[in-house]
Amino acid sequence: MFCRYSVFFILSLPLSSSLYLPDSNPLLAFDGQVREVHLYTENHRHGLYLKMMEDGSVAGSSAQSLSSVMELKAVKPGHIVIQGQLSSMYLCVDPAGSLRAQKHYTEHDCTFRELLLADGYTRFLSSFYGFPVSLASNRSPDRQALPFTRFLPLKNTLMRQSLPEQPKSTEGYVNLDSHDLFGMHRNTLGSPHFSADHKK
């Protein structure tokens, strides 16, 4: 008798509540992962690495530096926050599409849609304003065109200024505080376009 009532109760539940599995997508398990990269962009003449300075300015540098190390973290599927590792400032965009760095995160100004392009590059569009992240001059008529608006995330290999000493051991060392527990950090991307341009 009890069994028949149990079956009736389960069958009478709305379909949406009886079959819904919250956060069942295995990809959602990685939304806390931080990717530590340099964001490389180029036009037909030269390439630049996006960097954020402590005075709030955003610019391009011809070489990798600690100021160009960015931490990318998903805040919801397809949307990320970009934070400078050295400055701890967030990359943000204003209503006119100009980039700036600021200490405090605001969802409207500092959240970007991450769009992976077919050639391996990535475009970052302001989630609220729709402007692309661009290192082109504010006065450039091509500010929203492809040059300097598509980025190649390159794995960071620069040493931090104050890394704690790792224990010396013959056994493998696992840092339990790491976002990359098993050393499966995202590999450096290399697009055919990028490789062809740099072989010339």
C-alpha positions as CSV (number, residue, x, y, z in Angstrom):
1,M,0.0,0.0,0.0
2,F,2.8,2.4,1.0
3,C,4.6,1.6,-2.2
4,R,1.6,2.4,-4.4
5,Y,1.2,5.8,-2.7
6,S,4.9,6.5,-3.2
7,V,4.7,5.8,-6.9
8,F,1.6,7.9,-7.3
9,F,3.2,10.8,-5.5
10,I,6.3,10.7,-7.7
11,L,4.2,10.4,-10.9
12,S,2.1,13.4,-9.8
13,L,5.1,15.7,-9.5
14,P,5.4,18.2,-12.3
15,L,7.8,17.0,-14.9
16,S,10.1,20.0,-14.5
17,S,10.8,19.3,-10.8
18,S,11.0,15.5,-11.0
19,L,13.6,15.3,-13.8
20,Y,15.7,18.5,-13.3
21,L,19.3,17.8,-12.3
22,P,20.9,21.1,-11.1
23,D,24.3,21.9,-12.4
24,S,24.5,18.5,-14.2
25,N,26.6,19.9,-17.0
26,P,30.2,18.7,-16.3
27,L,31.6,21.8,-17.9
28,L,30.1,23.9,-15.1
29,A,32.5,22.2,-12.7
30,F,35.3,24.3,-14.1
31,D,33.7,27.8,-13.9
32,G,35.9,28.6,-10.9
33,Q,39.1,27.9,-12.9
34,V,41.4,30.9,-13.5
35,R,43.4,31.0,-16.7
36,E,46.7,32.9,-16.4
37,V,47.6,34.2,-19.9
38,H,49.1,37.0,-21.9
39,L,46.6,38.4,-24.5
40,Y,48.4,38.9,-27.8
41,T,47.0,40.9,-30.7
42,E,48.3,42.1,-34.0
43,N,47.8,43.9,-37.2
44,H,49.7,43.5,-40.5
45,R,52.7,45.6,-39.1
46,H,53.3,44.5,-35.5
47,G,52.0,42.6,-32.5
48,L,51.1,43.8,-28.9
49,Y,50.4,42.3,-25.5
50,L,47.5,43.9,-23.6
51,K,48.7,45.3,-20.3
52,M,47.0,47.1,-17.3
53,M,48.8,49.7,-15.2
54,E,48.2,50.7,-11.6
55,D,47.2,54.2,-12.7
56,G,44.2,52.7,-14.5
57,S,45.5,52.9,-18.0
58,V,45.3,50.1,-20.6
59,A,47.8,49.9,-23.4
60,G,49.8,47.5,-25.6
61,S,53.4,46.4,-25.1
62,S,55.7,44.8,-27.7
63,A,57.0,42.3,-25.1
64,Q,55.5,40.2,-22.3
65,S,55.9,41.6,-18.8
66,L,54.3,41.1,-15.4
67,S,51.9,43.9,-16.3
68,S,50.6,41.9,-19.2
69,V,49.7,38.8,-17.2
70,M,46.0,38.5,-17.1
71,E,43.7,36.2,-15.1
72,L,40.6,35.2,-16.9
73,K,37.7,33.8,-14.9
74,A,34.2,32.7,-16.0
75,V,31.4,34.4,-14.1
76,K,28.6,32.6,-16.1
77,P,28.7,30.4,-19.2
78,G,30.4,32.3,-22.0
79,H,31.1,35.5,-19.9
80,I,34.3,36.3,-18.2
81,V,36.2,38.8,-16.1
82,I,39.7,39.9,-17.0
83,Q,42.0,40.9,-14.1
84,G,45.6,42.1,-14.2
85,Q,47.7,39.8,-11.9
86,L,50.2,42.5,-11.0
87,S,47.8,45.4,-10.5
88,S,44.8,43.4,-9.3
89,M,42.7,45.7,-11.4
90,Y,39.8,44.7,-13.6
91,L,39.6,45.4,-17.3
92,C,36.5,47.5,-18.0
93,V,34.9,49.5,-20.8
94,D,32.9,52.7,-20.7
95,P,29.7,53.6,-22.7
96,A,31.9,55.1,-25.4
97,G,33.9,51.8,-25.8
98,S,37.1,53.1,-24.2
99,L,39.1,50.7,-22.0
100,R,40.2,51.4,-18.5
101,A,41.4,49.4,-15.5
102,Q,39.6,49.8,-12.1
103,K,40.0,48.4,-8.6
104,H,36.4,47.4,-8.1
105,Y,34.4,45.0,-10.3
106,T,31.1,46.2,-11.7
107,E,29.1,43.8,-13.8
108,H,28.0,46.3,-16.5
109,D,31.5,47.6,-17.2
110,C,33.8,44.7,-16.5
111,T,32.1,41.6,-17.9
112,F,32.9,40.3,-21.4
113,R,31.6,37.7,-23.8
114,E,34.3,35.4,-24.9
115,L,34.0,34.4,-28.6
116,L,36.4,31.8,-30.0
117,L,37.2,32.4,-33.7
118,A,37.9,29.7,-36.3
119,D,41.6,30.7,-36.6
120,G,42.3,30.2,-32.8
121,Y,42.0,33.8,-31.8
122,T,39.4,35.1,-29.3
123,R,37.3,38.3,-29.3
124,F,36.1,39.8,-26.1
125,L,32.9,41.8,-26.3
126,S,31.4,43.9,-23.5
127,S,28.5,42.0,-22.2
128,F,26.5,45.2,-21.6
129,Y,27.7,47.7,-24.2
130,G,28.7,45.3,-27.0
131,F,32.0,47.0,-27.8
132,P,35.0,44.7,-28.5
133,V,38.2,44.9,-26.4
134,S,40.5,46.8,-28.7
135,L,44.1,48.2,-28.6
136,A,43.4,50.4,-31.6
137,S,43.6,54.1,-31.0
138,N,40.3,55.8,-29.9
139,R,40.7,58.0,-33.0
140,S,41.0,55.1,-35.4
141,P,38.1,54.6,-37.8
142,D,38.8,50.8,-37.6
143,R,38.5,50.6,-33.8
144,Q,35.9,47.8,-34.0
145,A,37.5,46.1,-37.0
146,L,39.6,42.9,-36.7
147,P,43.1,44.3,-36.2
148,F,43.8,44.7,-32.5
149,T,40.3,43.3,-31.5
150,R,41.2,39.6,-31.6
151,F,43.5,38.1,-29.1
152,L,45.6,35.0,-28.8
153,P,45.7,33.8,-25.2
154,L,49.2,32.7,-24.6
155,K,50.1,30.7,-21.4
156,N,52.1,32.7,-18.9
157,T,55.6,31.4,-18.4
158,L,57.0,34.5,-16.5
159,M,57.9,33.9,-12.9
160,R,56.1,35.9,-10.3
161,Q,58.1,38.3,-8.2
162,S,57.4,36.6,-4.9
163,L,56.8,32.9,-5.5
164,P,56.9,30.8,-2.3
165,E,59.7,28.2,-2.3
166,Q,58.6,24.8,-3.5
167,P,59.5,21.8,-1.3
168,K,62.4,19.8,-2.7
169,S,61.4,16.2,-3.0
170,T,61.8,13.3,-5.3
171,E,58.0,12.8,-5.2
172,G,55.6,14.9,-7.3
173,Y,54.5,18.1,-5.5
174,V,50.8,18.9,-5.5
175,N,49.8,22.4,-4.5
176,L,46.3,22.0,-2.9
177,D,45.7,25.8,-3.1
178,S,46.1,25.8,-6.9
179,H,43.3,26.2,-9.4
180,D,45.1,23.7,-11.6
181,L,45.5,20.8,-9.2
182,F,46.7,18.3,-11.7
183,G,48.8,20.5,-13.9
184,M,46.3,20.5,-16.7
185,H,46.7,24.2,-17.4
186,R,45.3,25.3,-20.7
187,N,48.0,24.9,-23.4
188,T,49.3,27.8,-25.4
189,L,47.1,28.3,-28.4
190,G,48.7,28.5,-31.8
191,S,46.6,29.5,-34.8
192,P,47.8,28.8,-38.3
193,H,47.4,32.5,-39.1
194,F,49.7,33.4,-36.2
195,S,52.3,30.9,-37.1
196,A,52.3,31.9,-40.8
197,D,52.8,35.6,-40.0
198,H,55.7,35.0,-37.7
199,K,57.6,32.7,-40.1
200,K,58.0,35.6,-42.6
